[in-house]
Structure formats: C-alpha cells, structure tokens
Amino acid sequence: MSQKTNFIAELQWRGMLQDITPNTENYLLAHQKVKAYIGFDPTASSLHIGNLATLMLLKHFQLAGHSPIVLVGGATGMIGDPSGKSKERVFLDETTLQHNIDSQKKQLAQFLDFEGVENPAEIVNNYDWFKNIGFIEFLREAGKFINISYMMGKDSVQKRLETGISFTEFSYQLLQGFDFYWLHQNKECMLQMGGSDQWGNITTGIELIKKKIGKEVFALTCPLLTKADGTKYGKSEGGNIWLDPQMTSPYKFYQYWIKDIEDADIIKFLRVLTLLDRETIENLTTEYAQNPNGLRRILAENITTRVHGKEACQKAIAASNLLYGKSTLHDFENTDAATLEEVFAGVPQKRLSKQAVAESANWVDLMAEVMQISKSDIRRLLKGNGISINQQKISENDALQTPQPKWIKDQYILLQKGKQYYLIVAA
C-alpha cells in the first residue's frame, strides 16, 4: 500500500477528520498529486496554537505526496470572518496586514517544505486577485450564483443574527467561496481544507464552482482543539499562546503544554499535533499509563521543537527544570535574564536590600522575616533537611551564620522550604 492511499485513513485514526464531501477519498486515491489549500487570515502578526491542527493537516497532506497551498487572506483579512465571533472585528490597514503576512510566512516554514521536494508547498495571497475585481464585476461573477437563503442558512450567520452582522461580514463566505473558484481555475486546486468552524464557508466555494462552471471539487475539515467542556484550547490566563517567540517565549510555550493541558487530552494532542506514528503513540500510551506527566513532557518537547526548533526547546526544558529539577546556581547564572524573569514570575517575591540582608543576625532570622513563619518552624524544617538557599540544602549550623549569599544575577536569592514552596528575595 503506497503512502498516497493512507491520507484519509491517517486523519481518521488521528482523530483529525470531522467533515468530508462525498467522493473525496476516491478522488485522492485515484490521483498521484492533488492540490489543496487552507486559508489563514492575517489578523495578527503571528499564528497561535489554535492554528496548529490545520497546519498539521497541511503537513500530513504534503507527506502523502500531495501539494499544499497556503492562502494568506490579504483581502479577506480586511473584512473579518464572522465564524465563531460574537462581534465584528476591527478593520486593519494594509500596512499592518502586510506586516502580519510577512511574519506568518516565517512560521509556516517550520511546518511545510517550500523547496527541495517534488511537491513543494506554495503561498498565495488573495489580495493579488481581489485588488483587480470591481464591486459590480464581483456581484456578476460570484453573487449571481449564490442565493440569499443559502447564505442565511450558515451557522456563522445564524449565530450572529441576534447580536447583529454587517453586510461586510455577511459577504465573507462569498469571498472565501471565490477564493476556491480562483484557485481551482488558476492553480488546479481540487480540495479545500480547514477547521470544522469553516465548513459553511468552504461549502459555499463548492456551491459556487458547481453552479458557475459545473465542476465537482472537494472539501474536508478537522475538529477544533477543544477542552472537555467544549471551549477552545489556545489561550492561557495571560492570553493567546502565539507561535512567534517574541510574543510567547519558547519557555512559556513549553510550559503551556506542561501546565494547561488536561490529562484526558494528552493522547489526543499526540495524535493531532505530532508526527509520531500510531505504533509509537500506542506504545507510549501503555508505557506512561500511570505517569501522565511523563507523557505530557514528551508532548511538550515534540511540539515546542517543531515550532521553535531543537535548541530553543532544550533551553525551555532547562529553564523549566530550574525550580523543580536538579539545577544548580550555575544553571541559574547561565539562564538569560528575560527567561529567568519568566521562571520567577509565579514565585512569591520579597523586596529586601543587600544591606538589609547583610545586617540580619543569621539565616533563621532572615527567613522568619521574609517567609513570615516562626523560627521554631524553620528549625524544625532544618532538622528534616527541608531548607535550601539557591538550590543548596543548608544545615542547622549554616542557618545560624550571618547571611553572605551569592546573589543570582546579582539580584536574587532563591529560598525553598519543603518540596514545593519557593520565595525570592529580590534586591
């Protein structure tokens, strides 16, 4: 069985197939190389983890020997897709959109091969064809073939009728439908893919092509990344998790998969967001059946490496181990200041000058002051080897000495009591 025959089956076992038009699988099996596209509107300068499933959809399509097309919506980005939105988006100017497009192109190269293969990926911008189409021409070329009742029936429209939808956003599905028509006519594109929330927009393109030129084209979607309660993955308490390292650092990106993913979803994400094969995932599932955190680390490392590269991932892992791994003062000193601030962001801090620290009678007095616990509790912890300074255990005798600490980055002292409680003294 050739790799080509496995594309739909690959999506099915990975749980990446939501909707599919009739005859799609047969068409793919019957043709050596098919072109398919997914559209991304450049409403931000970075893609985010909500886009990962569709990026992997394109990746699997290319691995199956087919040719993926990435459409960046230079034109549709000026309108705004109403799908999944409760209110209309703010319009972006052309300069901002172009900046966003350029930034997103760099991220796409982490997933797709644009050269050096027989089936290179291609990027197109729908502004290139819409800029030359006048309003009257568009109404004649596209609007004539799709009736209002058909457009009104779409979920993206129905969900907005109560809160209000402008004619601009109402027309979005027609613009996306014309994209499919243009790519079919000019790029021989036969398949449009996307997230399940795009099904209504995608089928408008199928309807337009059928009515306008009488051709059969195809579509499929993958499920959105959702939690057990049905809400979308993609955000943390601090907002979106971006693929741009300047917007979400590799450390925070890695930490998202470590801390914010529910145990029940780890296997799902291994299937959807990695290229690990079925046998490997099944073996890992068995091996880590009683250790979800071990499986979580495998997931986090795999995704972070794909998005940010191996070196950035290893630095993120090292930073993650600073507090809860076997780190040393040397490891803290070798961590860049920006990352160290992120590591310390969730740790309670107490401001204290270096002079005040030096004037403390001993470590017991200092820790009682900053940790706000009794000296007897500190002595009890010391007897149990439960106090560390800058990741080094200290004895009862050491604790009675005048503090002369080595300041991390000439700024911090890291105090620890027990296994989990940390406090930072910041100068």
C-alpha positions as CSV (number, residue, x, y, z in Angstrom):
1,M,0.0,0.0,0.0
2,S,1.5,3.3,-1.1
3,Q,1.7,6.3,1.2
4,K,-0.9,8.0,-1.0
5,T,-3.6,5.6,0.0
6,N,-3.2,6.4,3.6
7,F,-4.0,10.2,3.8
8,I,-7.7,9.9,4.8
9,A,-7.0,6.8,7.0
10,E,-4.2,8.7,8.6
11,L,-6.6,11.5,9.5
12,Q,-9.2,9.1,10.8
13,W,-7.0,7.3,13.3
14,R,-5.5,10.5,14.5
15,G,-9.0,12.0,15.1
16,M,-8.4,14.7,12.5
17,L,-11.4,14.2,10.3
18,Q,-14.6,16.0,11.0
19,D,-16.5,16.6,7.8
20,I,-15.8,15.3,4.3
21,T,-17.6,15.7,1.0
22,P,-18.6,12.5,-1.0
23,N,-16.0,11.0,-3.3
24,T,-13.1,12.9,-1.7
25,E,-11.3,9.8,-0.7
26,N,-11.8,8.1,-4.0
27,Y,-10.5,11.2,-5.9
28,L,-7.4,11.3,-3.7
29,L,-6.7,7.6,-4.2
30,A,-7.1,8.0,-8.0
31,H,-4.7,10.8,-8.4
32,Q,-0.9,10.9,-7.7
33,K,-0.7,14.6,-6.8
34,V,-3.6,16.8,-5.8
35,K,-3.6,20.4,-4.8
36,A,-5.4,21.5,-1.6
37,Y,-5.5,24.8,0.3
38,I,-6.2,26.2,3.7
39,G,-6.7,29.9,4.3
40,F,-5.3,31.9,7.2
41,D,-6.4,35.5,7.7
42,P,-3.5,37.7,8.9
43,T,-5.5,39.4,11.7
44,A,-2.4,39.2,13.9
45,S,1.4,39.2,13.3
46,S,1.6,35.6,14.5
47,L,-0.3,32.4,14.2
48,H,-1.3,30.8,17.5
49,I,-1.8,27.2,18.8
50,G,-5.4,27.2,17.7
51,N,-3.9,27.1,14.1
52,L,-1.7,24.0,14.9
53,A,-4.3,21.4,13.9
54,T,-4.8,22.9,10.4
55,L,-1.1,23.4,10.0
56,M,-0.6,19.7,10.7
57,L,-3.4,18.9,8.3
58,L,-1.3,20.5,5.5
59,K,1.8,18.7,6.8
60,H,0.1,15.3,6.5
61,F,-1.2,16.2,3.1
62,Q,2.3,17.1,1.9
63,L,3.8,13.9,3.4
64,A,1.2,11.9,1.5
65,G,2.7,13.2,-1.7
66,H,0.2,16.0,-2.5
67,S,0.8,19.7,-2.9
68,P,-0.4,22.1,-0.2
69,I,-1.3,25.7,-0.9
70,V,-1.4,28.2,2.0
71,L,-3.7,31.1,1.3
72,V,-3.0,34.2,3.4
73,G,-6.0,36.5,3.3
74,G,-4.6,39.9,2.4
75,A,-8.1,40.7,1.1
76,T,-10.4,38.7,3.4
77,G,-8.3,39.9,6.4
78,M,-9.6,43.4,5.7
79,I,-13.2,42.1,6.1
80,G,-13.1,39.6,9.0
81,D,-14.6,36.1,9.2
82,P,-17.7,36.0,11.4
83,S,-17.3,32.3,12.2
84,G,-17.1,31.8,15.9
85,K,-17.1,35.5,16.6
86,S,-19.7,37.3,18.8
87,K,-19.0,40.7,17.4
88,E,-17.4,42.3,14.3
89,R,-13.6,42.6,14.1
90,V,-11.8,45.9,13.9
91,F,-10.6,46.7,10.4
92,L,-6.8,46.5,9.8
93,D,-4.9,48.8,7.4
94,E,-2.9,47.5,4.5
95,T,0.5,48.2,6.2
96,T,-0.4,46.2,9.3
97,L,-1.8,43.3,7.2
98,Q,1.3,43.1,5.1
99,H,3.5,43.0,8.2
100,N,1.3,40.2,9.6
101,I,1.5,38.3,6.3
102,D,5.3,38.5,6.3
103,S,5.6,37.4,9.9
104,Q,3.2,34.4,9.4
105,K,5.2,33.2,6.3
106,K,8.2,32.6,8.5
107,Q,6.2,30.4,10.9
108,L,4.8,28.3,8.0
109,A,8.3,27.2,7.0
110,Q,8.5,25.3,10.3
111,F,5.8,23.0,9.1
112,L,5.9,22.8,5.3
113,D,8.6,22.3,2.7
114,F,8.5,25.1,0.2
115,E,11.5,23.8,-1.8
116,G,13.7,20.8,-2.3
117,V,10.8,18.3,-2.7
118,E,8.8,17.1,-5.6
119,N,5.6,18.5,-4.2
120,P,6.6,21.9,-2.7
121,A,4.1,24.0,-0.7
122,E,3.1,27.3,-2.2
123,I,1.9,30.5,-0.6
124,V,-0.7,32.7,-2.3
125,N,-2.4,36.0,-1.2
126,N,-6.0,36.6,-2.2
127,Y,-5.4,40.3,-2.4
128,D,-3.5,39.6,-5.6
129,W,-6.7,38.7,-7.4
130,F,-9.3,40.7,-5.4
131,K,-7.5,44.0,-5.9
132,N,-8.3,43.9,-9.6
133,I,-12.0,43.0,-9.2
134,G,-14.6,45.8,-9.1
135,F,-17.8,45.6,-7.0
136,I,-20.1,45.2,-9.9
137,E,-17.8,42.6,-11.5
138,F,-17.8,40.6,-8.3
139,L,-21.6,40.7,-8.0
140,R,-21.8,39.4,-11.5
141,E,-19.0,36.8,-11.2
142,A,-19.9,35.4,-7.7
143,G,-23.0,37.0,-6.2
144,K,-25.3,35.9,-9.0
145,F,-24.7,32.2,-8.3
146,I,-25.3,32.0,-4.5
147,N,-28.8,32.9,-3.3
148,I,-29.6,34.7,0.0
149,S,-31.4,31.8,1.6
150,Y,-28.4,29.6,1.1
151,M,-26.1,32.2,2.8
152,M,-28.6,32.8,5.6
153,G,-28.6,29.1,6.5
154,K,-24.9,29.0,7.5
155,D,-24.2,28.6,11.2
156,S,-21.7,31.5,11.2
157,V,-24.6,33.8,10.1
158,Q,-27.3,32.3,12.2
159,K,-25.3,32.7,15.4
160,R,-24.8,36.4,14.7
161,L,-28.4,37.4,13.8
162,E,-29.3,38.2,17.4
163,T,-26.3,40.3,18.1
164,G,-26.1,41.8,14.6
165,I,-24.0,41.1,11.5
166,S,-23.0,43.7,8.9
167,F,-23.3,43.1,5.2
168,T,-19.5,43.2,5.1
169,E,-19.1,40.1,7.3
170,F,-22.2,38.5,5.8
171,S,-20.4,38.6,2.4
172,Y,-17.3,36.9,3.8
173,Q,-18.4,33.4,2.8
174,L,-18.9,34.6,-0.8
175,L,-15.3,36.0,-0.8
176,Q,-13.9,32.7,0.5
177,G,-16.0,30.8,-2.0
178,F,-14.5,32.9,-4.8
179,D,-11.0,32.1,-3.4
180,F,-11.7,28.4,-4.0
181,Y,-13.0,29.2,-7.5
182,W,-10.0,31.3,-8.4
183,L,-7.5,28.6,-7.1
184,H,-9.4,25.9,-9.0
185,Q,-9.3,27.9,-12.2
186,N,-5.7,29.2,-11.9
187,K,-3.9,26.6,-9.7
188,E,-5.9,23.4,-10.5
189,C,-6.8,23.2,-6.8
190,M,-9.4,20.5,-6.1
191,L,-9.7,20.4,-2.4
192,Q,-10.2,22.9,0.4
193,M,-9.5,22.0,4.0
194,G,-9.8,23.8,7.3
195,G,-11.1,23.7,10.8
196,S,-14.7,22.5,11.4
197,D,-15.9,26.0,12.0
198,Q,-15.1,26.8,8.4
199,W,-17.4,24.1,6.9
200,G,-20.1,26.7,5.9
201,N,-17.6,29.0,4.2
202,I,-15.9,26.0,2.5
203,T,-19.1,24.5,1.1
204,T,-20.0,27.9,-0.3
205,G,-17.0,27.6,-2.6
206,I,-18.1,24.1,-3.7
207,E,-21.5,25.5,-4.5
208,L,-20.1,28.4,-6.4
209,I,-17.8,26.2,-8.6
210,K,-20.6,23.8,-9.2
211,K,-23.1,26.4,-10.3
212,K,-20.6,28.6,-12.2
213,I,-18.7,26.0,-14.2
214,G,-20.3,22.7,-13.4
215,K,-17.2,21.1,-11.8
216,E,-17.0,18.8,-8.8
217,V,-14.5,19.8,-6.1
218,F,-13.9,18.5,-2.6
219,A,-13.6,19.5,1.0
220,L,-12.7,18.2,4.4
221,T,-12.3,19.6,7.9
222,C,-10.7,18.7,11.1
223,P,-12.1,19.2,14.6
224,L,-11.2,22.3,16.6
225,L,-8.9,21.8,19.6
226,T,-11.4,21.9,22.4
227,K,-11.4,21.0,26.1
228,A,-13.7,18.6,27.8
229,D,-16.2,21.4,28.4
230,G,-16.2,22.3,24.7
231,T,-14.2,25.5,25.0
232,K,-11.3,26.1,22.6
233,Y,-7.7,25.5,23.5
234,G,-5.3,28.2,22.6
235,K,-5.3,30.7,25.4
236,S,-3.8,30.8,28.9
237,E,-4.5,33.2,31.7
238,G,-2.1,35.6,30.0
239,G,-3.9,35.5,26.7
240,N,-3.2,33.7,23.4
241,I,-0.3,31.3,23.0
242,W,1.4,32.6,19.9
243,L,3.9,30.8,17.7
244,D,6.1,33.9,17.5
245,P,8.8,33.6,20.2
246,Q,8.7,37.4,20.7
247,M,5.0,37.2,21.6
248,T,5.1,33.9,23.6
249,S,8.6,32.8,24.6
250,P,9.7,29.2,24.0
251,Y,9.7,28.8,27.8
252,K,6.1,29.9,28.2
253,F,5.1,27.9,25.1
254,Y,6.6,24.8,26.6
255,Q,5.1,25.5,30.0
256,Y,1.6,25.8,28.4
257,W,1.7,22.1,27.4
258,I,3.1,21.1,30.8
259,K,0.6,23.0,32.9
260,D,-2.5,23.9,31.0
261,I,-3.4,20.7,29.1
262,E,-5.9,18.3,30.8
263,D,-4.6,14.8,31.3
264,A,-7.6,13.4,29.2
265,D,-6.4,15.4,26.2
266,I,-2.7,14.4,26.1
267,I,-3.2,11.4,23.8
268,K,-5.4,13.4,21.5
269,F,-2.8,16.0,21.1
270,L,0.0,13.5,20.5
271,R,-2.1,12.2,17.6
272,V,-3.2,15.6,16.2
273,L,-0.1,17.8,16.9
274,T,2.8,15.5,16.4
275,L,4.1,13.2,13.6
276,L,4.6,10.3,15.9
277,D,3.2,7.2,14.2
278,R,0.4,5.0,15.5
279,E,2.6,2.3,17.0
280,T,4.8,4.8,18.8
281,I,1.8,6.6,20.3
282,E,0.2,3.3,21.4
283,N,3.5,2.1,23.0
284,L,3.9,5.5,24.8
285,T,0.2,5.3,26.0
286,T,1.0,1.9,27.5
287,E,4.3,2.8,28.9
288,Y,3.1,6.0,30.6
289,A,-0.4,4.8,31.6
290,Q,0.4,5.6,35.2
291,N,2.5,8.6,34.5
292,P,0.6,11.3,32.6
293,N,3.2,13.9,33.5
294,G,5.9,11.9,31.7
295,L,3.7,11.7,28.6
296,R,3.0,15.4,28.9
297,R,6.7,16.2,28.8
298,I,7.0,14.2,25.6
299,L,4.1,16.1,24.0
300,A,5.6,19.5,25.1
301,E,9.0,18.7,23.8
302,N,7.7,17.5,20.5
303,I,5.5,20.5,19.8
304,T,8.0,23.1,21.1
305,T,10.7,21.6,18.9
306,R,8.5,21.8,15.8
307,V,7.5,25.4,16.4
308,H,10.7,26.8,17.8
309,G,13.5,24.4,16.9
310,K,15.5,21.9,19.0
311,E,17.9,24.4,20.6
312,A,15.1,26.7,21.8
313,C,13.2,23.7,23.1
314,Q,16.2,22.4,25.1
315,K,16.7,25.9,26.6
316,A,13.0,25.9,27.6
317,I,13.3,22.5,29.2
318,A,16.4,23.6,31.1
319,A,14.6,26.7,32.3
320,S,11.6,24.6,33.4
321,N,14.0,22.4,35.5
322,L,15.4,25.4,37.3
323,L,12.9,25.2,40.1
324,Y,11.7,21.6,40.1
325,G,14.7,19.8,38.6
326,K,18.2,19.1,39.8
327,S,19.5,22.6,39.0
328,T,22.5,24.4,40.5
329,L,23.5,28.0,41.0
330,H,25.5,27.7,37.8
331,D,22.3,26.8,35.8
332,F,20.6,29.9,37.1
333,E,23.6,32.1,36.1
334,N,23.6,30.6,32.6
335,T,19.9,31.4,32.0
336,D,19.3,34.7,30.2
337,A,17.7,37.4,32.3
338,A,14.4,37.5,30.3
339,T,13.8,33.8,30.7
340,L,14.8,33.9,34.4
341,E,12.2,36.6,35.0
342,E,9.6,34.3,33.4
343,V,10.7,31.4,35.6
344,F,10.4,33.6,38.7
345,A,7.2,35.2,37.6
346,G,5.0,32.8,39.5
347,V,7.2,32.7,42.6
348,P,6.4,35.0,45.6
349,Q,8.9,37.8,46.0
350,K,10.1,39.9,48.9
351,R,12.0,43.1,48.2
352,L,15.0,43.5,50.5
353,S,18.1,45.5,50.0
354,K,21.5,43.8,50.1
355,Q,22.4,45.8,53.1
356,A,19.3,44.6,55.0
357,V,20.2,41.0,54.2
358,A,23.8,41.5,55.3
359,E,22.6,43.1,58.6
360,S,20.5,40.1,59.5
361,A,21.8,38.3,62.5
362,N,21.5,34.9,60.8
363,W,19.6,33.0,58.1
364,V,16.9,31.8,60.6
365,D,16.0,35.4,61.4
366,L,16.1,36.4,57.8
367,M,13.9,33.5,56.7
368,A,11.4,34.1,59.5
369,E,11.0,37.7,58.4
370,V,10.6,37.1,54.6
371,M,8.7,33.8,54.8
372,Q,6.5,35.0,57.7
373,I,6.8,31.8,59.6
374,S,8.1,31.2,63.2
375,K,11.7,30.5,64.0
376,S,10.7,27.2,65.6
377,D,9.1,26.1,62.3
378,I,12.3,27.0,60.5
379,R,14.4,25.0,62.9
380,R,12.1,22.0,62.6
381,L,12.5,22.2,58.8
382,L,16.2,22.4,59.1
383,K,16.3,19.3,61.2
384,G,14.5,17.5,58.4
385,N,16.9,18.9,55.8
386,G,14.0,20.9,54.4
387,I,15.5,24.3,53.8
388,S,17.5,25.3,50.6
389,I,19.2,28.5,49.6
390,N,19.9,28.9,45.9
391,Q,19.1,25.2,45.5
392,Q,21.6,24.1,48.1
393,K,20.4,22.4,51.3
394,I,21.7,24.1,54.5
395,S,22.4,22.6,57.9
396,E,21.3,23.9,61.3
397,N,24.8,25.2,61.9
398,D,24.8,27.1,58.5
399,A,21.5,28.7,59.3
400,L,22.9,30.3,62.4
401,Q,25.6,32.1,60.4
402,T,25.4,35.7,59.2
403,P,24.0,35.7,55.6
404,Q,26.7,36.2,53.0
405,P,24.8,34.9,50.0
406,K,25.8,34.6,46.3
407,W,23.2,36.7,44.6
408,I,21.8,35.1,41.4
409,K,22.4,37.6,38.5
410,D,23.5,40.0,41.3
411,Q,19.8,40.4,42.1
412,Y,18.0,37.4,43.6
413,I,18.3,34.9,46.4
414,L,16.1,31.8,46.0
415,L,14.8,30.3,49.3
416,Q,12.9,27.0,49.5
417,K,11.1,25.2,52.3
418,G,9.9,21.7,51.8
419,K,9.4,20.4,48.3
420,Q,7.2,22.9,46.6
421,Y,7.3,26.3,48.4
422,Y,9.7,28.9,46.9
423,L,10.3,32.5,47.8
424,I,12.6,35.0,46.1
425,V,14.4,37.8,47.9
426,A,14.9,40.5,45.3
427,A,17.4,43.3,45.8
